[in-house]
Each structure stands twice: as C-alpha cells, then as structure tokens.
Amino acid sequence: MEHLNNTNDCPFCGTLTDRSTLLETDMAFAIFDKYPVNAGHILIIPKKHCANYFDLTAEEQAACWQLLNEVKNLVAAEFNPDGFNVGINIGESAGQTVPHVHLHLIPRYNHDVPDPRGGVRGVIPARQKY
C-alpha cells in the first residue's frame, strides 16, 4: 500500500506489517482495529498524515465517509451486527491517542452491553442516560 505521507513514528503511516488493508482509495484506507471494541471494529484512515479531522480538506473528509459506507457493507455481510456506532476522537481531551485522523466503525450487537441507550453519549458515562 502506498501512503501519501510517511511519518515514521505514526502507526498508520508507512508500511502496515501487522494488519491487512480491507479497502483502499486514493485518499484513505480501512483496516481492522488492533484493539477492537467488538468483532468487526474497523478504522478508516486518511492517507495524509494529519492529527485533526477538521484540518482535512473537504475532499479528504468525503473520501473517509465514502470508504466508511463501503466498509460498513463488508462488515454487515461478514459479522451481521445489529447496529453500529461511528466515532472520531479529536484531541487528547476527547480520547485521541494516535495523532493521525481515524474514524471508528464499531459494530454493535444485541446485549453487548446491558443498556445501550444514549450510545455515543457514553463517552461521559454520567451523561449517557437522560
């Protein structure tokens, strides 16, 4: 796989020796998450090394979302989830640990948590239920 940028200390830049690319476009690629929340957890990653999603061009953002839609179909066919969460951590205070933009596609399954209501609001557990 060829990346547009190669930042040696970034786990998403350069050669990915421990993970295979599921899908790839000129601007983005998709891989299984190394630390999956659920079976079928995928990362969609722009090839341009950029830490902040909002610093990507509109074209780069669109490329990520288009790839997310394509990967969702693969995950649905292979893992048969009951739902999905989609998320992007932007900045350390939001939980971003890798300084390279990546979108999470997390398949959800009935009963994977006791009460899934509130979904992504669970990033602040006390505010998940309302």
C-alpha positions as CSV (number, residue, x, y, z in Angstrom):
1,M,0.0,0.0,0.0
2,E,1.3,3.4,-0.8
3,H,0.7,6.3,1.6
4,L,0.7,9.9,0.6
5,N,2.9,10.8,3.6
6,N,5.3,8.7,5.7
7,T,5.8,9.7,9.3
8,N,8.0,7.1,10.9
9,D,6.6,7.3,14.4
10,C,3.0,7.1,13.3
11,P,1.4,3.6,13.4
12,F,-0.8,4.5,10.4
13,C,1.9,5.8,8.1
14,G,4.5,3.8,6.2
15,T,4.1,0.1,5.9
16,L,1.5,-1.7,7.9
17,T,3.2,-5.1,8.5
18,D,0.8,-6.4,11.2
19,R,-2.6,-5.6,9.6
20,S,-4.0,-6.0,6.1
21,T,-5.9,-3.3,4.3
22,L,-9.5,-4.2,3.7
23,L,-10.3,-1.4,1.2
24,E,-8.3,1.5,-0.2
25,T,-8.9,4.6,-2.3
26,D,-6.5,7.3,-3.5
27,M,-7.1,9.2,-0.2
28,A,-8.0,6.7,2.5
29,F,-7.8,3.1,3.6
30,A,-9.6,0.8,6.0
31,I,-8.1,-1.8,8.5
32,F,-9.4,-3.8,11.4
33,D,-8.8,-2.1,14.7
34,K,-5.8,-3.6,16.6
35,Y,-7.8,-3.3,19.9
36,P,-11.4,-4.0,18.8
37,V,-14.3,-3.0,20.9
38,N,-16.4,-5.6,19.2
39,A,-15.9,-8.1,16.3
40,G,-15.6,-6.3,13.0
41,H,-14.4,-3.0,14.5
42,I,-12.8,-1.1,11.6
43,L,-10.7,2.1,11.3
44,I,-11.0,4.4,8.3
45,I,-7.8,6.4,7.9
46,P,-6.9,9.2,5.5
47,K,-3.5,8.6,3.8
48,K,-2.5,12.2,4.6
49,H,-0.8,12.4,8.0
50,C,-3.0,14.8,9.9
51,A,-3.9,14.8,13.6
52,N,-7.1,16.9,13.5
53,Y,-10.1,15.8,11.4
54,F,-11.1,19.4,10.9
55,D,-7.7,20.1,9.2
56,L,-8.5,17.7,6.4
57,T,-9.8,19.1,3.2
58,A,-13.5,18.7,2.4
59,E,-12.4,16.2,-0.3
60,E,-10.3,14.2,2.2
61,Q,-13.2,14.1,4.7
62,A,-15.6,13.0,2.0
63,A,-13.2,10.2,0.9
64,C,-13.2,8.9,4.5
65,W,-17.0,8.9,4.7
66,Q,-17.4,7.2,1.4
67,L,-15.0,4.5,2.4
68,L,-16.8,4.1,5.7
69,N,-20.0,3.4,3.8
70,E,-18.3,0.8,1.7
71,V,-16.7,-0.9,4.7
72,K,-20.0,-0.9,6.6
73,N,-21.4,-3.2,3.8
74,L,-18.5,-5.6,4.2
75,V,-18.8,-5.7,8.0
76,A,-22.6,-6.2,7.8
77,A,-22.2,-9.1,5.5
78,E,-19.4,-10.8,7.4
79,F,-20.3,-10.1,11.1
80,N,-24.1,-9.5,10.9
81,P,-24.2,-6.8,13.6
82,D,-27.5,-5.4,15.0
83,G,-26.3,-1.8,14.8
84,F,-23.3,0.5,14.5
85,N,-21.5,3.3,16.3
86,V,-19.3,5.7,14.3
87,G,-16.9,8.0,16.0
88,I,-13.9,10.2,15.7
89,N,-11.7,11.3,18.7
90,I,-10.3,14.7,18.0
91,G,-7.7,15.9,20.6
92,E,-6.4,14.4,23.8
93,S,-9.3,15.6,25.9
94,A,-11.6,13.6,23.6
95,G,-9.6,10.5,24.0
96,Q,-7.4,10.7,20.9
97,T,-4.2,8.6,21.5
98,V,-2.9,8.3,17.9
99,P,-2.1,11.7,16.3
100,H,-3.4,10.7,12.9
101,V,-7.1,11.1,12.0
102,H,-9.1,7.8,12.0
103,L,-12.8,7.1,12.1
104,H,-14.1,4.2,14.1
105,L,-16.8,1.9,12.7
106,I,-17.9,-0.2,15.7
107,P,-20.4,-3.0,15.1
108,R,-23.0,-3.3,17.9
109,Y,-24.7,-6.5,18.9
110,N,-27.9,-7.0,20.9
111,H,-26.9,-7.4,24.6
112,D,-23.2,-6.4,24.1
113,V,-23.9,-4.0,27.0
114,P,-26.8,-4.2,29.4
115,D,-28.4,-0.9,28.3
116,P,-27.1,0.7,25.1
117,R,-29.5,3.7,25.2
118,G,-27.6,7.0,24.8
119,G,-25.0,5.4,22.5
120,V,-22.0,7.7,22.0
121,R,-23.2,9.9,24.9
122,G,-21.5,7.2,26.9
123,V,-18.1,8.9,26.5
124,I,-19.2,10.8,29.6
125,P,-21.0,7.9,31.5
126,A,-22.9,10.2,33.9
127,R,-24.5,11.9,30.9
128,Q,-25.3,8.9,28.8
129,K,-28.8,8.5,30.3
130,Y,-31.3,11.4,30.1
